[in-house]
């Protein structure tokens, strides 16, 4: 199964939200870069189900070691 991903660094406002969440934790970490990824067709499936009408969505971020990203991107979380 071939999957195409588009990704770009997130807008400054989104990055600030992630940074604020990081400061409210009990452990320390440094955020280098935050990317916004979208699998091909994912936005259409999201809209078809009807979730796009809700405006109270939250950002979801996932931090991981570099070695695990290939599996995450190919199979999802």
PQR file with spaces between the fields and no chain letter, atoms N, CA, C, O and H, PARSE charges and radii, in Angstrom:
ATOM       1  N    UNK     1       0.841   -1.173    0.000 -0.4000 1.5000
ATOM       2  CA   UNK     1       0.000    0.000    0.000 -0.0000 2.0000
ATOM       3  C    UNK     1       0.890    1.241    0.000  0.5500 1.7000
ATOM       4  O    UNK     1       1.749    1.404    0.867 -0.5500 1.4000
ATOM       5  N    UNK     2       0.678    2.085   -0.953 -0.4000 1.5000
ATOM       6  CA   UNK     2       1.485    3.305   -1.071 -0.0000 2.0000
ATOM       7  C    UNK     2       0.718    4.464   -0.463  0.5500 1.7000
ATOM       8  O    UNK     2      -0.458    4.669   -0.761 -0.5500 1.4000
ATOM       9  H    UNK     2      -0.020    1.953   -1.657  0.4000 1.0000
ATOM      10  N    UNK     3       1.392    5.215    0.388 -0.4000 1.5000
ATOM      11  CA   UNK     3       0.761    6.369    1.020 -0.0000 2.0000
ATOM      12  C    UNK     3       1.574    7.602    0.712  0.5500 1.7000
ATOM      13  O    UNK     3       2.804    7.560    0.706 -0.5500 1.4000
ATOM      14  H    UNK     3       2.348    5.048    0.629  0.4000 1.0000
ATOM      15  N    UNK     4       0.892    8.697    0.457 -0.4000 1.5000
ATOM      16  CA   UNK     4       1.559    9.975    0.220 -0.0000 2.0000
ATOM      17  C    UNK     4       1.254   10.896    1.391  0.5500 1.7000
ATOM      18  O    UNK     4       0.115   10.986    1.848 -0.5500 1.4000
ATOM      19  H    UNK     4      -0.108    8.732    0.462  0.4000 1.0000
ATOM      20  N    UNK     5       2.275   11.568    1.861 -0.4000 1.5000
ATOM      21  CA   UNK     5       2.116   12.507    2.960 -0.0000 2.0000
ATOM      22  C    UNK     5       2.537   13.884    2.492  0.5500 1.7000
ATOM      23  O    UNK     5       3.503   14.034    1.745 -0.5500 1.4000
ATOM      24  H    UNK     5       3.201   11.494    1.490  0.4000 1.0000
ATOM      25  N    UNK     6       1.816   14.868    2.932 -0.4000 1.5000
ATOM      26  CA   UNK     6       2.272   16.234    2.751 -0.0000 2.0000
ATOM      27  C    UNK     6       2.585   16.755    4.138  0.5500 1.7000
ATOM      28  O    UNK     6       1.855   16.485    5.091 -0.5500 1.4000
ATOM      29  H    UNK     6       1.030   14.746    3.539  0.4000 1.0000
ATOM      30  N    UNK     7       3.654   17.489    4.246 -0.4000 1.5000
ATOM      31  CA   UNK     7       4.031   18.003    5.551 -0.0000 2.0000
ATOM      32  C    UNK     7       4.712   19.341    5.435  0.5500 1.7000
ATOM      33  O    UNK     7       5.445   19.599    4.480 -0.5500 1.4000
ATOM      34  H    UNK     7       4.247   17.708    3.472  0.4000 1.0000
ATOM      35  N    UNK     8       4.470   20.178    6.396 -0.4000 1.5000
ATOM      36  CA   UNK     8       5.118   21.479    6.431 -0.0000 2.0000
ATOM      37  C    UNK     8       5.189   21.931    7.874  0.5500 1.7000
ATOM      38  O    UNK     8       4.374   21.516    8.698 -0.5500 1.4000
ATOM      39  H    UNK     8       3.874   19.968    7.171  0.4000 1.0000
ATOM      40  N    UNK     9       6.159   22.781    8.189 -0.4000 1.5000
ATOM      41  CA   UNK     9       6.202   23.305    9.558 -0.0000 2.0000
ATOM      42  C    UNK     9       4.899   24.034    9.869  0.5500 1.7000
ATOM      43  O    UNK     9       4.337   24.714    9.011 -0.5500 1.4000
ATOM      44  H    UNK     9       6.821   23.119    7.520  0.4000 1.0000
ATOM      45  N    UNK    10       4.430   23.888   11.092 -0.4000 1.5000
ATOM      46  CA   UNK    10       3.155   24.501   11.462 -0.0000 2.0000
ATOM      47  C    UNK    10       3.293   26.010   11.606  0.5500 1.7000
ATOM      48  O    UNK    10       4.393   26.546   11.738 -0.5500 1.4000
ATOM      49  H    UNK    10       4.887   23.336   11.790  0.4000 1.0000
ATOM      50  N    UNK    11       2.158   26.668   11.577 -0.4000 1.5000
ATOM      51  CA   UNK    11       2.137   28.117   11.764 -0.0000 2.0000
ATOM      52  C    UNK    11       2.621   28.457   13.169  0.5500 1.7000
ATOM      53  O    UNK    11       2.564   27.626   14.075 -0.5500 1.4000
ATOM      54  H    UNK    11       1.264   26.232   11.469  0.4000 1.0000
ATOM      55  N    UNK    12       3.084   29.657   13.334 -0.4000 1.5000
ATOM      56  CA   UNK    12       3.630   30.093   14.618 -0.0000 2.0000
ATOM      57  C    UNK    12       2.597   29.939   15.732  0.5500 1.7000
ATOM      58  O    UNK    12       2.951   29.547   16.844 -0.5500 1.4000
ATOM      59  H    UNK    12       3.130   30.332   12.597  0.4000 1.0000
ATOM      60  N    UNK    13       1.340   30.238   15.459 -0.4000 1.5000
ATOM      61  CA   UNK    13       0.319   30.143   16.507 -0.0000 2.0000
ATOM      62  C    UNK    13       0.139   28.710   16.977  0.5500 1.7000
ATOM      63  O    UNK    13      -0.063   28.476   18.169 -0.5500 1.4000
ATOM      64  H    UNK    13       1.052   30.556   14.555  0.4000 1.0000
ATOM      65  N    UNK    14       0.207   27.738   16.059 -0.4000 1.5000
ATOM      66  CA   UNK    14       0.090   26.341   16.453 -0.0000 2.0000
ATOM      67  C    UNK    14       1.312   25.899   17.242  0.5500 1.7000
ATOM      68  O    UNK    14       1.183   25.165   18.222 -0.5500 1.4000
ATOM      69  H    UNK    14       0.371   27.929   15.091  0.4000 1.0000
ATOM      70  N    UNK    15       2.482   26.332   16.833 -0.4000 1.5000
ATOM      71  CA   UNK    15       3.703   25.968   17.544 -0.0000 2.0000
ATOM      72  C    UNK    15       3.675   26.514   18.966  0.5500 1.7000
ATOM      73  O    UNK    15       4.135   25.848   19.893 -0.5500 1.4000
ATOM      74  H    UNK    15       2.587   26.928   16.037  0.4000 1.0000
ATOM      75  N    UNK    16       3.144   27.712   19.146 -0.4000 1.5000
ATOM      76  CA   UNK    16       3.045   28.283   20.497 -0.0000 2.0000
ATOM      77  C    UNK    16       2.129   27.444   21.380  0.5500 1.7000
ATOM      78  O    UNK    16       2.398   27.284   22.570 -0.5500 1.4000
ATOM      79  H    UNK    16       2.771   28.253   18.392  0.4000 1.0000
ATOM      80  N    UNK    17       1.057   26.909   20.816 -0.4000 1.5000
ATOM      81  CA   UNK    17       0.150   26.066   21.595 -0.0000 2.0000
ATOM      82  C    UNK    17       0.863   24.809   22.056  0.5500 1.7000
ATOM      83  O    UNK    17       0.685   24.383   23.197 -0.5500 1.4000
ATOM      84  H    UNK    17       0.839   27.039   19.848  0.4000 1.0000
ATOM      85  N    UNK    18       1.670   24.204   21.186 -0.4000 1.5000
ATOM      86  CA   UNK    18       2.438   23.021   21.571 -0.0000 2.0000
ATOM      87  C    UNK    18       3.463   23.377   22.636  0.5500 1.7000
ATOM      88  O    UNK    18       3.658   22.624   23.590 -0.5500 1.4000
ATOM      89  H    UNK    18       1.815   24.550   20.259  0.4000 1.0000
ATOM      90  N    UNK    19       4.112   24.511   22.477 -0.4000 1.5000
ATOM      91  CA   UNK    19       5.121   24.927   23.443 -0.0000 2.0000
ATOM      92  C    UNK    19       4.487   25.166   24.806  0.5500 1.7000
ATOM      93  O    UNK    19       5.071   24.811   25.830 -0.5500 1.4000
ATOM      94  H    UNK    19       3.953   25.122   21.702  0.4000 1.0000
ATOM      95  N    UNK    20       3.305   25.761   24.833 -0.4000 1.5000
ATOM      96  CA   UNK    20       2.609   26.004   26.093 -0.0000 2.0000
ATOM      97  C    UNK    20       2.239   24.677   26.750  0.5500 1.7000
ATOM      98  O    UNK    20       2.390   24.534   27.963 -0.5500 1.4000
ATOM      99  H    UNK    20       2.831   26.050   24.001  0.4000 1.0000
ATOM     100  N    UNK    21       1.761   23.708   25.979 -0.4000 1.5000
ATOM     101  CA   UNK    21       1.439   22.395   26.527 -0.0000 2.0000
ATOM     102  C    UNK    21       2.672   21.737   27.124  0.5500 1.7000
ATOM     103  O    UNK    21       2.587   21.081   28.162 -0.5500 1.4000
ATOM     104  H    UNK    21       1.639   23.824   24.993  0.4000 1.0000
ATOM     105  N    UNK    22       3.811   21.905   26.478 -0.4000 1.5000
ATOM     106  CA   UNK    22       5.058   21.299   26.952 -0.0000 2.0000
ATOM     107  C    UNK    22       5.455   21.861   28.305  0.5500 1.7000
ATOM     108  O    UNK    22       6.000   21.131   29.134 -0.5500 1.4000
ATOM     109  H    UNK    22       3.881   22.438   25.635  0.4000 1.0000
ATOM     110  N    UNK    23       5.198   23.133   28.548 -0.4000 1.5000
ATOM     111  CA   UNK    23       5.578   23.746   29.822 -0.0000 2.0000
ATOM     112  C    UNK    23       4.660   23.321   30.965  0.5500 1.7000
ATOM     113  O    UNK    23       4.993   23.547   32.128 -0.5500 1.4000
ATOM     114  H    UNK    23       4.756   23.726   27.875  0.4000 1.0000
ATOM     115  N    UNK    24       3.533   22.721   30.669 -0.4000 1.5000
ATOM     116  CA   UNK    24       2.592   22.292   31.700 -0.0000 2.0000
ATOM     117  C    UNK    24       2.756   20.821   32.051  0.5500 1.7000
ATOM     118  O    UNK    24       1.824   20.204   32.567 -0.5500 1.4000
ATOM     119  H    UNK    24       3.262   22.537   29.724  0.4000 1.0000
ATOM     120  N    UNK    25       3.915   20.252   31.784 -0.4000 1.5000
ATOM     121  CA   UNK    25       4.154   18.846   32.068 -0.0000 2.0000
ATOM     122  C    UNK    25       5.148   18.707   33.209  0.5500 1.7000
ATOM     123  O    UNK    25       5.768   19.684   33.628 -0.5500 1.4000
ATOM     124  H    UNK    25       4.672   20.753   31.365  0.4000 1.0000
ATOM     125  N    UNK    26       5.294   17.490   33.706 -0.4000 1.5000
ATOM     126  CA   UNK    26       6.222   17.234   34.805 -0.0000 2.0000
ATOM     127  C    UNK    26       7.583   16.761   34.317  0.5500 1.7000
ATOM     128  O    UNK    26       8.460   16.488   35.137 -0.5500 1.4000
ATOM     129  H    UNK    26       4.791   16.696   33.366  0.4000 1.0000
ATOM     130  N    UNK    27       7.779   16.658   33.049 -0.4000 1.5000
ATOM     131  CA   UNK    27       9.061   16.239   32.493 -0.0000 2.0000
ATOM     132  C    UNK    27       9.550   17.303   31.523  0.5500 1.7000
ATOM     133  O    UNK    27       8.774   18.139   31.060 -0.5500 1.4000
ATOM     134  H    UNK    27       7.067   16.880   32.383  0.4000 1.0000
ATOM     135  N    UNK    28      10.829   17.266   31.224 -0.4000 1.5000
ATOM     136  CA   UNK    28      11.396   18.274   30.339 -0.0000 2.0000
ATOM     137  C    UNK    28      11.658   17.736   28.945  0.5500 1.7000
ATOM     138  O    UNK    28      12.047   16.580   28.775 -0.5500 1.4000
ATOM     139  H    UNK    28      11.459   16.587   31.600  0.4000 1.0000
ATOM     140  N    UNK    29      11.444   18.567   27.971 -0.4000 1.5000
ATOM     141  CA   UNK    29      11.785   18.232   26.600 -0.0000 2.0000
ATOM     142  C    UNK    29      11.962   19.521   25.825  0.5500 1.7000
ATOM     143  O    UNK    29      11.503   20.585   26.240 -0.5500 1.4000
ATOM     144  H    UNK    29      11.127   19.505   28.110  0.4000 1.0000
ATOM     145  N    UNK    30      12.632   19.408   24.701 -0.4000 1.5000
ATOM     146  CA   UNK    30      12.864   20.559   23.837 -0.0000 2.0000
ATOM     147  C    UNK    30      12.197   20.279   22.501  0.5500 1.7000
ATOM     148  O    UNK    30      12.436   19.235   21.893 -0.5500 1.4000
ATOM     149  H    UNK    30      13.005   18.543   24.364  0.4000 1.0000
ATOM     150  N    UNK    31      11.370   21.194   22.043 -0.4000 1.5000
ATOM     151  CA   UNK    31      10.703   21.044   20.752 -0.0000 2.0000
ATOM     152  C    UNK    31      11.566   21.710   19.696  0.5500 1.7000
ATOM     153  O    UNK    31      11.762   22.925   19.725 -0.5500 1.4000
ATOM     154  H    UNK    31      11.176   22.042   22.536  0.4000 1.0000
ATOM     155  N    UNK    32      12.087   20.913   18.757 -0.4000 1.5000
ATOM     156  CA   UNK    32      12.922   21.447   17.683 -0.0000 2.0000
ATOM     157  C    UNK    32      12.067   21.976   16.535  0.5500 1.7000
ATOM     158  O    UNK    32      12.171   23.143   16.157 -0.5500 1.4000
ATOM     159  H    UNK    32      11.927   19.926   18.734  0.4000 1.0000
ATOM     160  N    UNK    33      11.230   21.115   15.993 -0.4000 1.5000
ATOM     161  CA   UNK    33      10.391   21.466   14.847 -0.0000 2.0000
ATOM     162  C    UNK    33       9.054   20.756   15.016  0.5500 1.7000
ATOM     163  O    UNK    33       9.010   19.610   15.462 -0.5500 1.4000
ATOM     164  H    UNK    33      11.146   20.167   16.300  0.4000 1.0000
ATOM     165  N    UNK    34       7.990   21.418   14.670 -0.4000 1.5000
ATOM     166  CA   UNK    34       6.660   20.816   14.685 -0.0000 2.0000
ATOM     167  C    UNK    34       6.147   20.815   13.252  0.5500 1.7000
ATOM     168  O    UNK    34       6.133   21.853   12.590 -0.5500 1.4000
ATOM     169  H    UNK    34       8.026   22.350   14.308  0.4000 1.0000
ATOM     170  N    UNK    35       5.726   19.647   12.775 -0.4000 1.5000
ATOM     171  CA   UNK    35       5.214   19.525   11.416 -0.0000 2.0000
ATOM     172  C    UNK    35       3.736   19.188   11.437  0.5500 1.7000
ATOM     173  O    UNK    35       3.236   18.561   12.371 -0.5500 1.4000
ATOM     174  H    UNK    35       5.738   18.804   13.313  0.4000 1.0000
ATOM     175  N    UNK    36       3.059   19.608   10.408 -0.4000 1.5000
ATOM     176  CA   UNK    36       1.659   19.289   10.184 -0.0000 2.0000
ATOM     177  C    UNK    36       1.632   18.265    9.054  0.5500 1.7000
ATOM     178  O    UNK    36       2.008   18.586    7.926 -0.5500 1.4000
ATOM     179  H    UNK    36       3.465   20.117    9.649  0.4000 1.0000
ATOM     180  N    UNK    37       1.193   17.036    9.335 -0.4000 1.5000
ATOM     181  CA   UNK    37       1.164   15.973    8.332 -0.0000 2.0000
ATOM     182  C    UNK    37      -0.275   15.616    7.997  0.5500 1.7000
ATOM     183  O    UNK    37      -1.158   15.634    8.854 -0.5500 1.4000
ATOM     184  H    UNK    37       0.887   16.775   10.251  0.4000 1.0000
ATOM     185  N    UNK    38      -0.481   15.295    6.743 -0.4000 1.5000
ATOM     186  CA   UNK    38      -1.808   14.868    6.309 -0.0000 2.0000
ATOM     187  C    UNK    38      -1.655   13.725    5.320  0.5500 1.7000
ATOM     188  O    UNK    38      -0.957   13.845    4.313 -0.5500 1.4000
ATOM     189  H    UNK    38       0.236   15.281    6.047  0.4000 1.0000
ATOM     190  N    UNK    39      -2.319   12.611    5.622 -0.4000 1.5000
ATOM     191  CA   UNK    39      -2.308   11.487    4.691 -0.0000 2.0000
ATOM     192  C    UNK    39      -3.250   11.768    3.533  0.5500 1.7000
ATOM     193  O    UNK    39      -4.264   12.450    3.685 -0.5500 1.4000
ATOM     194  H    UNK    39      -2.886   12.513    6.440  0.4000 1.0000
ATOM     195  N    UNK    40      -2.901   11.235    2.387 -0.4000 1.5000
ATOM     196  CA   UNK    40      -3.703   11.440    1.186 -0.0000 2.0000
ATOM     197  C    UNK    40      -5.125   10.929    1.421  0.5500 1.7000
ATOM     198  O    UNK    40      -5.320    9.780    1.815 -0.5500 1.4000
ATOM     199  H    UNK    40      -2.077   10.681    2.264  0.4000 1.0000
ATOM     200  N    UNK    41      -6.115   11.788    1.176 -0.4000 1.5000
ATOM     201  CA   UNK    41      -7.512   11.415    1.327 -0.0000 2.0000
ATOM     202  C    UNK    41      -8.063   11.549    2.736  0.5500 1.7000
ATOM     203  O    UNK    41      -9.264   11.382    2.945 -0.5500 1.4000
ATOM     204  H    UNK    41      -5.957   12.722    0.856  0.4000 1.0000
ATOM     205  N    UNK    42      -7.208   11.847    3.702 -0.4000 1.5000
ATOM     206  CA   UNK    42      -7.652   11.906    5.091 -0.0000 2.0000
ATOM     207  C    UNK    42      -8.628   13.061    5.336  0.5500 1.7000
ATOM     208  O    UNK    42      -9.616   12.890    6.051 -0.5500 1.4000
ATOM     209  H    UNK    42      -6.232   11.982    3.532  0.4000 1.0000
ATOM     210  N    UNK    43      -8.364   14.220    4.759 -0.4000 1.5000
ATOM     211  CA   UNK    43      -9.248   15.380    4.952 -0.0000 2.0000
ATOM     212  C    UNK    43     -10.635   15.104    4.381  0.5500 1.7000
ATOM     213  O    UNK    43     -11.638   15.502    4.973 -0.5500 1.4000
ATOM     214  H    UNK    43      -7.562   14.359    4.178  0.4000 1.0000
ATOM     215  N    UNK    44     -10.702   14.428    3.241 -0.4000 1.5000
ATOM     216  CA   UNK    44     -11.992   14.108    2.632 -0.0000 2.0000
ATOM     217  C    UNK    44     -12.779   13.131    3.500  0.5500 1.7000
ATOM     218  O    UNK    44     -13.985   13.292    3.683 -0.5500 1.4000
ATOM     219  H    UNK    44      -9.888   14.104    2.759  0.4000 1.0000
ATOM     220  N    UNK    45     -12.100   12.120    4.035 -0.4000 1.5000
ATOM     221  CA   UNK    45     -12.782   11.161    4.906 -0.0000 2.0000
ATOM     222  C    UNK    45     -13.287   11.843    6.172  0.5500 1.7000
ATOM     223  O    UNK    45     -14.381   11.541    6.650 -0.5500 1.4000
ATOM     224  H    UNK    45     -11.120   11.988    3.887  0.4000 1.0000
ATOM     225  N    UNK    46     -12.499   12.754    6.710 -0.4000 1.5000
ATOM     226  CA   UNK    46     -12.882   13.502    7.906 -0.0000 2.0000
ATOM     227  C    UNK    46     -14.138   14.328    7.639  0.5500 1.7000
ATOM     228  O    UNK    46     -15.053   14.358    8.462 -0.5500 1.4000
ATOM     229  H    UNK    46     -11.610   13.000    6.322  0.4000 1.0000
ATOM     230  N    UNK    47     -14.179   14.995    6.493 -0.4000 1.5000
ATOM     231  CA   UNK    47     -15.336   15.825    6.137 -0.0000 2.0000
ATOM     232  C    UNK    47     -16.570   14.963    5.861  0.5500 1.7000
ATOM     233  O    UNK    47     -17.683   15.339    6.227 -0.5500 1.4000
ATOM     234  H    UNK    47     -13.435   14.970    5.825  0.4000 1.0000
ATOM     235  N    UNK    48     -16.376   13.809    5.217 -0.4000 1.5000
ATOM     236  CA   UNK    48     -17.502   12.937    4.876 -0.0000 2.0000
ATOM     237  C    UNK    48     -18.217   12.409    6.116  0.5500 1.7000
ATOM     238  O    UNK    48     -19.435   12.230    6.095 -0.5500 1.4000
ATOM     239  H    UNK    48     -15.472   13.503    4.919  0.4000 1.0000
ATOM     240  N    UNK    49     -17.490   12.162    7.178 -0.4000 1.5000
ATOM     241  CA   UNK    49     -18.079   11.634    8.408 -0.0000 2.0000
ATOM     242  C    UNK    49     -18.859   12.718    9.145  0.5500 1.7000
ATOM     243  O    UNK    49     -19.765   12.410    9.920 -0.5500 1.4000
ATOM     244  H    UNK    49     -16.500   12.307    7.196  0.4000 1.0000
ATOM     245  N    UNK    50     -18.514   13.984    8.910 -0.4000 1.5000
ATOM     246  CA   UNK    50     -19.232   15.081    9.538 -0.0000 2.0000
ATOM     247  C    UNK    50     -18.492   15.750   10.678  0.5500 1.7000
ATOM     248  O    UNK    50     -19.012   16.683   11.289 -0.5500 1.4000
ATOM     249  H    UNK    50     -17.778   14.233    8.280  0.4000 1.0000
ATOM     250  N    UNK    51     -17.270   15.281   10.979 -0.4000 1.5000
ATOM     251  CA   UNK    51     -16.511   15.871   12.080 -0.0000 2.0000
ATOM     252  C    UNK    51     -16.058   17.297   11.785  0.5500 1.7000
ATOM     253  O    UNK    51     -15.783   18.059   12.712 -0.5500 1.4000
ATOM     254  H    UNK    51     -16.848   14.523   10.482  0.4000 1.0000
ATOM     255  N    UNK    52     -15.977   17.664   10.522 -0.4000 1.5000
ATOM     256  CA   UNK    52     -15.464   18.990   10.176 -0.0000 2.0000
ATOM     257  C    UNK    52     -16.385   20.116   10.645  0.5500 1.7000
ATOM     258  O    UNK    52     -15.967   21.273   10.681 -0.5500 1.4000
ATOM     259  H    UNK    52     -16.200   17.045    9.769  0.4000 1.0000
ATOM     260  N    UNK    53     -17.626   19.800   11.002 -0.4000 1.5000
ATOM     261  CA   UNK    53     -18.544   20.851   11.467 -0.0000 2.0000
ATOM     262  C    UNK    53     -18.263   21.270   12.913  0.5500 1.7000
ATOM     263  O    UNK    53     -18.739   22.318   13.350 -0.5500 1.4000
ATOM     264  H    UNK    53     -17.965   18.860   10.973  0.4000 1.0000
ATOM     265  N    UNK    54     -17.503   20.474   13.654 -0.4000 1.5000
ATOM     266  CA   UNK    54     -17.181   20.814   15.038 -0.0000 2.0000
ATOM     267  C    UNK    54     -16.003   21.775   15.075  0.5500 1.7000
ATOM     268  O    UNK    54     -14.984   21.543   14.424 -0.5500 1.4000
ATOM     269  H    UNK    54     -17.117   19.623   13.299  0.4000 1.0000
ATOM     270  N    UNK    55     -16.143   22.848   15.834 -0.4000 1.5000
ATOM     271  CA   UNK    55     -15.091   23.859   15.890 -0.0000 2.0000
ATOM     272  C    UNK    55     -14.263   23.784   17.167  0.5500 1.7000
ATOM     273  O    UNK    55     -13.315   24.554   17.320 -0.5500 1.4000
ATOM     274  H    UNK    55     -16.971   23.036   16.363  0.4000 1.0000
ATOM     275  N    UNK    56     -14.585   22.893   18.076 -0.4000 1.5000
ATOM     276  CA   UNK    56     -13.855   22.800   19.331 -0.0000 2.0000
ATOM     277  C    UNK    56     -12.793   21.697   19.288  0.5500 1.7000
ATOM     278  O    UNK    56     -12.606   20.963   20.259 -0.5500 1.4000
ATOM     279  H    UNK    56     -15.355   22.267   17.952  0.4000 1.0000
ATOM     280  N    UNK    57     -12.114   21.594   18.167 -0.4000 1.5000
ATOM     281  CA   UNK    57     -11.071   20.581   18.017 -0.0000 2.0000
ATOM     282  C    UNK    57      -9.800   21.032   18.719  0.5500 1.7000
ATOM     283  O    UNK    57      -9.563   22.230   18.875 -0.5500 1.4000
ATOM     284  H    UNK    57     -12.266   22.190   17.378  0.4000 1.0000
ATOM     285  N    UNK    58      -8.987   20.078   19.138 -0.4000 1.5000
ATOM     286  CA   UNK    58      -7.726   20.363   19.815 -0.0000 2.0000
ATOM     287  C    UNK    58      -6.578   19.836   18.971  0.5500 1.7000
ATOM     288  O    UNK    58      -6.736   18.901   18.186 -0.5500 1.4000
ATOM     289  H    UNK    58      -9.180   19.105   19.011  0.4000 1.0000
ATOM     290  N    UNK    59      -5.433   20.448   19.147 -0.4000 1.5000
ATOM     291  CA   UNK    59      -4.235   19.969   18.469 -0.0000 2.0000
ATOM     292  C    UNK    59      -3.767   18.682   19.130  0.5500 1.7000
ATOM     293  O    UNK    59      -3.824   18.548   20.353 -0.5500 1.4000
ATOM     294  H    UNK    59      -5.304   21.208   19.785  0.4000 1.0000
ATOM     295  N    UNK    60      -3.314   17.754   18.336 -0.4000 1.5000
ATOM     296  CA   UNK    60      -2.752   16.509   18.840 -0.0000 2.0000
ATOM     297  C    UNK    60      -1.320   16.433   18.355  0.5500 1.7000
ATOM     298  O    UNK    60      -1.059   16.562   17.159 -0.5500 1.4000
ATOM     299  H    UNK    60      -3.268   17.862   17.343  0.4000 1.0000
ATOM     300  N    UNK    61      -0.401   16.226   19.264 -0.4000 1.5000
ATOM     301  CA   UNK    61       0.981   16.096   18.834 -0.0000 2.0000
ATOM     302  C    UNK    61       1.549   14.822   19.407  0.5500 1.7000
ATOM     303  O    UNK    61       1.115   14.325   20.447 -0.5500 1.4000
ATOM     304  H    UNK    61      -0.613   16.121   20.236  0.4000 1.0000
ATOM     305  N    UNK    62       2.518   14.317   18.707 -0.4000 1.5000
ATOM     306  CA   UNK    62       3.145   13.058   19.101 -0.0000 2.0000
ATOM     307  C    UNK    62       4.647   13.223   19.005  0.5500 1.7000
ATOM     308  O    UNK    62       5.172   13.536   17.937 -0.5500 1.4000
ATOM     309  H    UNK    62       2.870   14.720   17.863  0.4000 1.0000
ATOM     310  N    UNK    63       5.329   13.019   20.088 -0.4000 1.5000
ATOM     311  CA   UNK    63       6.784   13.061   20.085 -0.0000 2.0000
ATOM     312  C    UNK    63       7.329   11.645   20.142  0.5500 1.7000
ATOM     313  O    UNK    63       6.790   10.794   20.849 -0.5500 1.4000
ATOM     314  H    UNK    63       4.902   12.764   20.956  0.4000 1.0000
ATOM     315  N    UNK    64       8.385   11.395   19.407 -0.4000 1.5000
ATOM     316  CA   UNK    64       8.934   10.052   19.358 -0.0000 2.0000
ATOM     317  C    UNK    64      10.378   10.108   18.909  0.5500 1.7000
ATOM     318  O    UNK    64      10.849   11.132   18.414 -0.5500 1.4000
ATOM     319  H    UNK    64       8.824   12.086   18.833  0.4000 1.0000
ATOM     320  N    UNK    65      11.072    9.004   19.084 -0.4000 1.5000
ATOM     321  CA   UNK    65      12.434    8.910   18.578 -0.0000 2.0000
ATOM     322  C    UNK    65      12.398    8.823   17.057  0.5500 1.7000
ATOM     323  O    UNK    65      11.447    8.304   16.472 -0.5500 1.4000
ATOM     324  H    UNK    65      10.689    8.172   19.486  0.4000 1.0000
ATOM     325  N    UNK    66      13.432    9.330   16.441 -0.4000 1.5000
ATOM     326  CA   UNK    66      13.507    9.359   14.983 -0.0000 2.0000
ATOM     327  C    UNK    66      13.351    7.968   14.375  0.5500 1.7000
ATOM     328  O    UNK    66      12.769    7.826   13.300 -0.5500 1.4000
ATOM     329  H    UNK    66      14.204    9.752   16.916  0.4000 1.0000
ATOM     330  N    UNK    67      13.860    6.949   15.046 -0.4000 1.5000
ATOM     331  CA   UNK    67      13.803    5.592   14.496 -0.0000 2.0000
ATOM     332  C    UNK    67      12.381    5.054   14.381  0.5500 1.7000
ATOM     333  O    UNK    67      12.152    4.115   13.618 -0.5500 1.4000
ATOM     334  H    UNK    67      14.333    7.064   15.920  0.4000 1.0000
ATOM     335  N    UNK    68      11.431    5.606   15.101 -0.4000 1.5000
ATOM     336  CA   UNK    68      10.058    5.107   15.062 -0.0000 2.0000
ATOM     337  C    UNK    68       9.176    5.815   14.043  0.5500 1.7000
ATOM     338  O    UNK    68       8.061    5.362   13.780 -0.5500 1.4000
ATOM     339  H    UNK    68      11.616    6.369   15.720  0.4000 1.0000
ATOM     340  N    UNK    69       9.646    6.909   13.466 -0.4000 1.5000
ATOM     341  CA   UNK    69       8.780    7.698   12.596 -0.0000 2.0000
ATOM     342  C    UNK    69       8.381    6.984   11.306  0.5500 1.7000
ATOM     343  O    UNK    69       7.274    7.201   10.815 -0.5500 1.4000
ATOM     344  H    UNK    69      10.552    7.276   13.679  0.4000 1.0000
ATOM     345  N    UNK    70       9.228    6.156   10.755 -0.4000 1.5000
ATOM     346  CA   UNK    70       8.873    5.458    9.515 -0.0000 2.0000
ATOM     347  C    UNK    70       7.655    4.571    9.743  0.5500 1.7000
ATOM     348  O    UNK    70       6.737    4.563    8.923 -0.5500 1.4000
ATOM     349  H    UNK    70      10.127    5.979   11.154  0.4000 1.0000
ATOM     350  N    UNK    71       7.636    3.837   10.828 -0.4000 1.5000
ATOM     351  CA   UNK    71       6.488    2.992   11.141 -0.0000 2.0000
ATOM     352  C    UNK    71       5.230    3.789   11.415  0.5500 1.7000
ATOM     353  O    UNK    71       4.140    3.406   10.991 -0.5500 1.4000
ATOM     354  H    UNK    71       8.382    3.844   11.494  0.4000 1.0000
ATOM     355  N    UNK    72       5.377    4.899   12.125 -0.4000 1.5000
ATOM     356  CA   UNK    72       4.217    5.737   12.431 -0.0000 2.0000
ATOM     357  C    UNK    72       3.632    6.323   11.156  0.5500 1.7000
ATOM     358  O    UNK    72       2.413    6.326   10.980 -0.5500 1.4000
ATOM     359  H    UNK    72       6.263    5.211   12.469  0.4000 1.0000
ATOM     360  N    UNK    73       4.478    6.816   10.271 -0.4000 1.5000
ATOM     361  CA   UNK    73       3.991    7.420    9.036 -0.0000 2.0000
ATOM     362  C    UNK    73       3.391    6.396    8.086  0.5500 1.7000
ATOM     363  O    UNK    73       2.468    6.723    7.340 -0.5500 1.4000
ATOM     364  H    UNK    73       5.468    6.814   10.414  0.4000 1.0000
ATOM     365  N    UNK    74       3.888    5.170    8.094 -0.4000 1.5000
ATOM     366  CA   UNK    74       3.362    4.167    7.173 -0.0000 2.0000
ATOM     367  C    UNK    74       2.101    3.488    7.702  0.5500 1.7000
ATOM     368  O    UNK    74       1.246    3.080    6.915 -0.5500 1.4000
ATOM     369  H    UNK    74       4.638    4.904    8.701  0.4000 1.0000
ATOM     370  N    UNK    75       1.974    3.360    9.026 -0.4000 1.5000
ATOM     371  CA   UNK    75       0.845    2.629    9.592 -0.0000 2.0000
ATOM     372  C    UNK    75      -0.100    3.496   10.413  0.5500 1.7000
ATOM     373  O    UNK    75      -1.201    3.054   10.743 -0.5500 1.4000
ATOM     374  H    UNK    75       2.669    3.691    9.665  0.4000 1.0000
ATOM     375  N    UNK    76       0.297    4.708   10.747 -0.4000 1.5000
ATOM     376  CA   UNK    76      -0.522    5.566   11.599 -0.0000 2.0000
ATOM     377  C    UNK    76      -0.237    5.300   13.066  0.5500 1.7000
ATOM     378  O    UNK    76       0.525    4.400   13.417 -0.5500 1.4000
ATOM     379  H    UNK    76       1.191    5.067   10.479  0.4000 1.0000
ATOM     380  N    UNK    77      -0.860    6.097   13.907 -0.4000 1.5000
ATOM     381  CA   UNK    77      -0.664    5.939   15.355 -0.0000 2.0000
ATOM     382  C    UNK    77      -1.577    4.893   15.919  0.5500 1.7000
ATOM     383  O    UNK    77      -1.546    4.630   17.121 -0.5500 1.4000
ATOM     384  H    UNK    77      -1.480    6.828   13.621  0.4000 1.0000
